[in-house]
Amino acid sequence: MSQRTLCHVFHESVERFPENFFLWEKVNDSYQGTTYRQVQQSVYAVAAGLLALGIKKGDRIALISEGRNDWVIAELGILHAAAINVPLSIKLETFELKFRLAHSGTRLIFVSGAQAEKVREIKKDLADLERLIIFDTLPSLDTDEMSLQDLMLGGQEYLLQNGEAFSQYWQQISQDDAANICYTSGTTADPKGIILTHRNYTANIEQASGLLPIPESYLSLLILPWDHSFAHTAGIYTLMMNGAALASIQIGKTALETLRNIPQNIREIRPVFLLSVPSLAQNFRKNIEKGIRQKGPRVEKLFQHALKAAYCYNGLGHNRGRGWRALYKPLVWLYDRILFSKIRESFGGRLEFFIGGGALLDIELQKFFYAIGIPMFQGYGLSEAAPIISANVPKCHKLGSSGRIVSNLEVKICDEQGEKVPVGEKGEIVVQGENVMAGYWRNEKTTAETIRDGWLYTGDIGYLDHDGFLYVLGREKSLLISDDGEKFSPEGIEEALSSASHLFEQVMLYNNQSPYTSALLVPNREALLEHLKNKGLNCRSQDGQREALEILYQALEMFRKTCAEKKLFPSKWLPSTVAVLGESFTEHNHFLNSTLKMVRGKIIDAYRNRIDFLYTPEGKDFYNHQNLTIMARLEE
């Protein structure tokens, strides 16, 4: 049987698409492309350089860098040396980095100049670490450091003497060999190292390509961190297998500057599709709506009418334009021409769709992007499944669902006893296929708990409908529990609330066997201050503080009314009491993990007093002294 390793897949793409551009990177003032053949030459030089340094099969080599050409070249080089890559987030603090490097037994690290200092701070206490390979030019290098250029020069010399032996060496790599150790965020315990084999990856990119064919003409700007499992497989490797191209964001001097480069880079690259997560999607929407509001009340009113018409015409996607919906077609065409097409120009004019992953994507958010002509198709996956399990795609989609299951993957929904439940009933999502991980690195106990009889127990709650679409309701560990023992996933409501008004930035629901549900609400400070200014008020006055709370309260009431009219969520799980917060949930304060999901335990611990107050008679009043105090500090 021929081996389906990432190395073999890359070699096949080079043979089929040698002159196609694979990687695009901003150099000086313009993007420049690198072909598959050129990338291969660099990859071979890196791999040979590693072998010249004494790297052996199975050695762990870490990679911590912003997304760039060197990221892909380094990982493919590691894999061609038969080593195991440990991709790490640039957002990790030094103590988090230290745990992962020590636990994996990393021998060598590829690191960008911007991240090098983090590793230098902790390397003296990492017994297995031998060397750093630095991507960028630094003022000086320590004795255990070398530049990427010097590594590649050593590799080129190695290939002159051992070219044939090197070719035979990488071709002997087995599809069952480990390719990556990807660490979980570690929000509830020590991070777990997910062992993904070459076949886990190649099986998943075959599954993804079967669901969504990728023409070689496709180009995507990879906005998500490249160590993110979703970006790693759906971005880098799915594009690679199909001869398509990916571009990196222009790296700024700071993380904020890099973020600010995204809109301009989108216009420059003109991607065909983008990968997104809910937090990015919400930011895109809020920026679009902000731009519309700035054009005045008439344009804003026209935009709202256009959205309503498009919502009626589109339905849930699978029934778009059918039956009575066809009556809206001329109106939607007109609105698209005069409004929506202008919005799409800001995304480069070629963008056909987003693929959303990472967490639940609110259905109203999906309807919004569908209406403006850039559908955001929700998918579902888990790093332990390499990660893609299901996805909506242009040819087959149903908004609100996470799409149909990829090919060659078995999925069943199980009750608490592990028994399969009938179609339509909810339970834990359990999967089996070649994309399921080999296990957790140095953690046999958790591996045995997670993979049982060949089935991966995801810990996510969901159900399959009669059309074969998967609906994911949320993590079992984050369920709300009412005083009568009933359980409900909060994630859908939280996403819906965050998207319901430009006044809301973030929301976390809480109910731990309580008579009603409460919420921690992070308001959009800029929007509130703008509202007060338009009213001739400021947050230093009591009138201004009450007005700020009043507009938040009215937005919440509107959400409750919409939920009741559309029967979106059971009323008992909507927040009855609310604590308004003055600080956002961020990675810096550790309230978000590296994949931008809320770390509920830490948030609850930090705001325990505020939560307890919400279950007192005074706390039930939205205009209580705690919320008023937070409003008084809006301008600080």
Number of C-alpha atoms within 10 A of each C-alpha: 3 7 16 18 28 26 22 21 18 20 18 16 20 22 13 14 20 18 14 20 22 27 28 23 21 19 10 8 7 12 16 13 18 16 18 25 19 17 22 18 13 19 25 26 25 29 31 29 26 25 21 17 13 9 20 14 17 15 18 27 29 27 24 25 24 25 22 21 19 22 21 18 21 26 25 25 25 32 27 30 27 28 26 28 27 28 24 23 20 22 19 18 12 14 11 15 19 18 14 23 25 16 16 21 18 22 19 23 24 28 28 25 16 17 17 20 13 17 18 13 12 14 19 9 10 17 12 16 20 13 19 27 23 24 21 15 12 12 5 8 13 9 8 12 16 17 18 22 16 14 20 21 16 19 24 22 15 19 20 9 10 13 15 10 10 18 13 10 13 18 15 12 23 19 21 15 21 25 28 24 26 26 24 18 21 14 18 10 8 13 16 21 23 24 26 28 27 26 24 28 29 25 23 28 27 20 23 23 19 13 21 17 13 18 12 17 13 15 27 24 25 25 21 21 20 25 23 20 24 27 22 20 23 21 25 22 23 25 24 26 24 23 28 24 26 24 27 24 25 24 19 12 9 10 12 10 12 14 14 15 14 18 14 15 22 22 15 15 23 19 24 18 21 22 23 22 23 23 19 15 21 19 14 14 16 17 13 13 14 14 13 20 15 10 10 10 11 10 14 17 13 13 18 12 13 22 22 15 19 27 22 20 24 23 18 18 20 14 13 17 17 13 9 9 17 14 14 16 17 10 14 23 13 12 21 20 11 11 16 21 15 13 18 17 13 15 23 18 16 16 21 16 20 23 19 26 24 24 22 25 30 25 19 17 23 22 25 18 20 23 24 21 18 22 24 30 28 30 27 24 19 17 22 26 24 29 28 26 28 25 27 26 22 17 9 15 20 23 24 24 28 29 27 24 23 20 17 15 17 13 19 20 25 21 14 8 6 12 12 16 16 14 14 15 14 19 25 26 23 23 20 20 19 18 28 29 24 19 23 21 18 14 12 11 10 13 18 14 10 19 20 12 8 12 16 23 20 19 16 19 23 25 24 26 15 9 10 13 21 28 23 26 22 20 17 17 11 18 20 21 20 19 12 9 11 10 17 20 22 21 24 20 22 21 23 20 24 23 25 19 17 21 21 20 22 20 25 23 23 23 21 15 15 15 14 20 23 24 20 22 23 20 26 18 19 12 16 23 19 13 18 18 13 10 11 9 18 23 23 13 12 15 12 22 23 19 20 25 21 14 15 21 15 11 18 21 12 14 17 19 13 14 17 13 9 8 11 14 14 11 15 12 21 22 19 19 21 27 24 22 20 19 12 18 22 15 18 13 12 15 20 20 20 21 21 19 19 21 20 18 12 16 17 16 10 12 14 11 10 18 21 11 17 23 17 11 8 13 20 16 14 21 18 16 12 17 21 19 17 17 28 20 12 19 11 5
